[in-house]
Amino acid sequence: MSDFWEVRIQDIAEVLVSNVDKKSYAGQKAVVLCNYMDVYSNDYISSDLNFMESTASEAEIKKFSLRKGDVVITKDSESPFDIGIPSVVTEDIDDLVCGYHLAIIRPNLDKVDPLFLAKQLSSEKSTRYFARVAAGSTRFGLSIGSIHALPIQITSLEVQKKIGEIGLTIDNQIDATQALIDKYTAIKQGMMADLFSRGIDPETKALRPTFEEAPELYHETLLGMLPKGWDAYDIEDISDVIDPNPSHRNPIYRADGFAFISTVEFIEGDSVETNTSRRVAESVVLEQERRCAFNEKSIVFSRKGTIGETRFVPTSCRFALLDSLCVLNPKNVDVTYFYHSLRSPSLKTQINQMVMGQALPQVSIGRVRELLIPMPNDAMEQRLIGQRIGGIAELLNSELLHLRKLQAQKSGLLQDLLTGKVPVPA
């Protein structure tokens, strides 16, 4: 194990608690504020962020201006687990002042590296400490004394800098992957909006002109104007809709058994996490398998909470489904087209109208059957649309999987590095 020792924040840094609010006052100097969400949402504070314009007094500017190397943490929040979230100032930014509900931890650069310090502040041990010492009942906050007293493990400055650089490298990879995810998500959303309203000409393989450009190519349907050769179909017209839980609404959980899946196990992209802590007896699984006739085309559809979330059924294990889900077994429709049409803008609009005013949004199995899907009658056009959306979805899912791996790597590796379990050569 590497040579680590314990210190308190007060031994290695100065702590400043800001009182600069968001209001602008006459006679004060114009500044830009680093606010709570700037810190909470970003590991690093840089000029790329869009800071709020405000004013501050000369004394506030002198005391609370941020400089390169400062570590800023969230000081107050409605949850004790949102306190102590750190962000590192990576460059000097003109007129940038730390705002209210934040604290500046200004490290002694001869003793501690800012990047290393921020990673220690975000460790599980520090998070538990902040949650424990946060004062309050409906709103929680940290005192200067509790920040001063935070114990952290440090090592030689040279090793600290290497650990900080490793963390920065992984964070940069995560940011680059997230940028790709955002790009593919925007492309997919735009593509779906076009394809489910205009379709593809099977002969030219190109999008049809819009209704405004060529109204003669469209006709009126229950979902508004759709291309000729398209119609609005009830889900039950093109898929069996099955309640998997008529007699097992509240099954007994057990230590072993089979995965019990809800939307909690719906992870990014189109995947389902089957390594769930909730397990049920085989009798529950057997009844659902009999009722639902699961196959490679079966789709799980959420009808409570996050209504309309869809996933293909897992094929890696046997499982049972919570009663918030139903099963769709498509028939006489291209399954890829059908799967993505369940996320179409028109379906989301219908669901929002159904649950408007409900405190706990849900739709019955009967209402799921009545939801309308825009669909071309031409099987070739269905396949073409499914392939177009499926292609970008595959790219998106690949990046989402890569992001999860990077996040897991960051969590595990930094935990080992920050405790000295994995030594870093000086």
N, C-alpha and C positions, 0 to 999 in steps of 0.2 A: 504493500500500500504506500502511496506517495506521502510525503511529509506535509500533513495538514494540521492546523491548530485553530482553536476557536477564539474569536474576538467578538466584541460588541460593535454595533454601527458607530457608536460615539467614539470608539478608538481609531476609526479609519476614515471618518467622514463628518462633515458639517450637515446639520439638518435645519431646513428653513420651511416653515409652514406659511403658505401664501394666503393673503386676505384680499387679493385683487379681484373685484367682482366684474361682471360683464357690462356694467353700465358705463356710458360715456359722460364725462363731466366737463363743463366749460372751464377753460383755463388750464386743463391738464394736457399733457403731450400725447399725440397719437401713437398707439402701439398696436401690435398684434398679440393676441392671447393664445397661449397653449392651454386648452381647456380639458376637462375631465375625459371626454370621449376621444380626444386626440391621443391621450395616454392609454386609455383603456383599450382602444382598437388597434394600436400600433406598437410594435416592439421597438421602433426607432423613430425619433423625432427629427425630421429633415425639412428642407425648404420645399419639398414636393407636396407637403400637406397644405390644405387650404385653411389657414388660421383665421379666426374671427378678428375683425377690426374693433378697437376700443380705445380707451384712454387710461392713463395712470399718472400718479403724482411723481415728482422727481425722486422722493424718498422710496416709493414702491419700485420704481425702475432701477434704482441703485441696488435695492435689496433683492429683488425677485427676477431680474433679467436672467435669462437662461444662457448658458455658455456650453461650448463643446465639452463633452465628458460628464455633464450633469446627468444624474439618474433621477427621473421624476416618477413618483408613485401616487396612485389614487389614495386619498386619505379618508374620504367619507363616502358612504353608499347606503342603499336600502338593504343590502345583503352583506354580511360579514365576509363572505367569500369573494366579493368584488373589491375588497380593500387590499392595498399593498401591491397592486398590479404595476409592474415597472416598465419604463420606456427610457431609452438612452438618447440623449441629444448628440447627434453625430456630426454636427457642423455648427459654426457660429452663424446665427441668423439675426439680421438687423432688427432691432426694436421688438424682439420676442420676449414676452414676459409670462411668467408662470401664473395661471389663474387660480381661482378659489377651488376648494375641495381637493387640492393637490399639495404634495410636499416635495421639496427639492432635497435630494441626498447628494451633496457635493463631495466626491471622494478625494481623499488625500492621494494624489497620483504617485507619491513615493511609496505608498503602502498597498494600494488596491487598483486594479484595472477596471474602468467603468463597465466594459462589456461583461467581464467576469462577475462583477458585483450585481449587475442586472439579472444575470442567469441565476445567481444564488438567491436573489430576492424572489424570483419566480419559481423556486424549487418547492417541492411538496412540504418540506420541513418549515420553510418560511411562511407558506400559505396557511399552514395549521397554526403557526404562532400568531399571525395577524388576526385570524378568525377568533382565536381564543382571547386576545387582549382588547379586541375592538369593543368600545363602550357604546351602549345604547339599547333600545328595545324595538323601535320602529325604524330608526335610522342609526347607523353605526359609524363610529369614527375612531381615529387613532390620535393619541396624544404625542407630543414631542418625546416625552419620556419613554413611551412604549416603543417608539421607533429607535430611539437611542439604545434601548436595551436589547434589541433584536440580536440574537447570537447567530453568527455565520462562520463557516469554515473557510479559511484562506490558506494559501500556500505561497511559494515564492512568486515574486512579481513576474518573472519570466514565464513560469508555468501558467500563471493566471492569464497572461496575454495570449498564450497559445490556446488555452481553453476558450477564451473569448472569441478568438478568430475562428475556431472550429464551430462555435455556436453561430457566428455571423455567416459563415459559409452555408451552413444548413438552412438558416433563415432566408438567405438569398435564393437558394434552390426552391424553398417553399413559396416564396413570393413569385418567382418566375413561373412555377407550376400553377399557382393561383391565377396569374395573369392569363395563362392559356385557358384555364377553366372558364374564366370570365368571358374570354373571347369566344370560345366554342358555345357557351351558354347563350350569348347574344345571337350568334349565328343560328343556333337551333331554334330559338324563339321566333326570330324573323322568318326562318324557313317554314316553320309550322304555321304561322299566321298566313303566309302566302299559299302554301300547299293545300291547307284545309279550306281555303276560300276560293282559290283559282284552279287548283289541280294542275295536271301535266297533260299536254296534248300527246297521246300515245304515238302519233306519227312523227312529230318533230322532236319529242322528248324535252320540250321547253315549256315553261310556265305559260298558261294562257294569258292573254291581255286581261287587265282588270275590268270590272263591270263598267267603270266610267269610260274606259277606252273602247270597249266592244260590248255594249249591253245586249246585242243580239245573241251573244253566246251564253246568256244566263236566263234562268227562270226563277219564279217565286216558289219557295218551299217554306216549311214550318220553321226553318232556321234562317229565313231571309233569302237573298239572292245567291243561288249556287249555279255552277256550270250546268248546262243541259247535259243529260246523261247521269246527273247526280241526284240524290234524294236524301231526305232526313229519315233515318231508321231508328226505331226504338232499339235499345240494346238487346231486348229479349227477341227481336227479330233475327239477330245475327249471332246470338250467344245464349247458352244456358246460363242462368244466374242462380247460384246455389248458396243457401244458408248452411254452413258447415256445422252449426252448433245448436240444433233444436233441443237436444237433451243434455248438453254439457256446457251450459252457460258459465258455470263456475266450477270447473274441475278442481280436484284436490292436487296441489303441487306435491312433488316428491323429490328426494335427493338425487335419484337416478331416473332413468326413463327417457322420454323423447322430447325434443325441442318444442316449446310452446311459443308461437310467434304472434307478435302484434306489430303495430307500426313503429314501436321502439326499435325493432330489429330491421326496419327499412333504412339501410344506410345509403350513402351517396350513389348516384347513378341508378342502376337497375338491380342492385344486389340486395340480398337478405342475409343478415348475420344469424347463423343457426347455432352458434355457440352461446346460447342463452342460459342464464341460471335457472329459469323456470322450466321445470320438466313435468311431464304428465305420464300417466299409465298408458300401456299399449292399447287398452280397450278404447280410449278416447281417439287414438290415432286410427284404429281399425274402423271405427264408425265413420270418421270423416273420410277416410279413403273410399269406403263403400258409397257414401253419399255423393262425394265430389268427383269420383272417377278421374283423379289427377292424371294428366299426361303432359307431354313436353310443350303443349300449347296453352296449358292452364295459366290463368292470370289471377293474382290476388288483388282485390280492389277494396280500399278502405272506405267505409260508409259512416264512420264516426270520427270526430276530432279533425284530423287533417284529411278531409273527405276528398276522394279522387286520387289519392296516392296509389300507384300501381307498381306491381313487381311480378315477374314471372315466378312461378312456384319454384322453390329450391329443389335441386335434383341431387344434392350431395348427401341427403339424409332423409329419414322419415320424420314427420313433424305433425303438429296439430295447430289450428288457428284460433285466435281469440274471436269472440263474437262481434268485435268491431270490424271484422273483415268478412267479405264474401268472395266466392270463387266464380270466375267467368270462364266457361269453356266455349271458345268461339267456333262457329260453324258457317260455312259458305262465305267466308271472308278471308282475305290475306291476313294472317295472324300478326305480322309486323305492322301492317297498316292499322289494324284494330288496336293493337297495344298503344301505339302513339296517338291514335285518335282519342283515346281515353284521357289524354292530356291536352286536347285541343282547346283553343280559346273559347269556342262556343259551349263546350261541356263545362268548363269552369264557370262560365256565366250562368248556366242553368243551375249548377250546384249552389252558387251564391244566392240565387233567387229562392231556391228551396229552403235554405237554412236561415234566411234573413230574420233577425229578431230572436233566434234561438240562443239561449245562454250556453247550452252544450250542443254544438252543431252535430246533427246526425240525420241520415236519411234511411228509410226503411228499405228492405229488400224489394218491395213493390215499386218504390220510387226509383231505385236503381234500374229496374227493368224499363221504366218509362223514359229514362234519359235518352236524348236524341243524338245520334252520331251522323255527321255529314259524310257521305260516302259515294264514290263513283260506282256505277253498276259494272263498268268494264274491269275485269280481273287484272288485265295488264296494267291499267292505270293505278290500281291499288298497289300492285307490286312495285311499280316505279316510285310511287310516293313513299312506300315503306322502305325501299332501298335508299332513297335520298336522306330521309330522316335517320334511318338506321346507321348510315355511314358517319354522320356527324355525331350521333349518339355514341358510337363505338369509340371515336376519338375522345369525346368528353369523358366517358367511363374509364378509359385508359389513364387519363390525367388524374381523375379522381382517385383511382387506385394508387397511382404513384404518390399523390399527396398524402394519403393515409400512411403509406410506407415511410415517407419522409418524416411525418409527424411522430410515428412510432419510434423511428430511429433517433430523432431529436430527443424525445422523452427518455428513452433508455440510455442512450450514449451520454447525454449530459448529466443524468443522475449518477452514472458511474464516474464520470470525470470530476464532477463537483464534490464528490465524497472521497476521492482518491482510490476508489475501488479499481479503476483502470488508470495506471500511472501515465503521465505525459512526460516524455524526456525533456529536460531543460535545454 
